[in-house]
């Protein structure tokens, strides 16, 4: 019971931490609103890649809820529900979409995950797909509110392709190296339990092999 409570508390703490990370990157608005939007988009998808679908999208949801309640965490230090009805409001919903999609692809982190091996391909796929999914609500809303044609919007955003490639690479690398420690933090004790289980299975396997050899003699 105590272990379950501890795990829930640690998972909640990780979710809140990722939400806070997405919120604090609003400081990039001092450079430009576009820079803040790009960085917050990256951190939202990264939350899904590290924490998984449920916890990652929860982190993005907490960030969005904080903005709706009046905390100036949206690009340009905006807040309130009015930000979602503006021309760029769809990009904000994309934070949740990107975190959810990336998390569902890569799934929850496991304590036995190792950096690089077996994680890189999943991390790359989750990062690329999550970032792509995060732009769908924004493009659809911008298409609806601006009156521009879909071709014009795609032409104007194709210039950001290099930025998206760089963001995908950064998200992939960060995911590969941050998921294992995040898993150990979110699921304390499970790694040692898995090691004990593997050791027991190895001993049982060795015992059965010896028993089989004796029976052959």
Buried (B, 14 or more C-beta within 10 A) or exposed (E): EEEEEEBEEBBEEBBEBBBBBBBEBBEBBEEEBBBBBBBBBBBBBBBBBBBBBBBBBBBBBBBBEBBBEEBBBBBBBBBBEEBBEBEBBBBBBBBBBBBBBBBBBBEBBBBBBEEEEEBBEBBBBBBBBBBBBBBBBBBBBBBEBEEEEEEEBEEEBEEEEEEBEEBBEEBBBBBBBBBBEBBBBBBBEBBEEBEEEEEEEEEEEEEEEEEEEEEEE
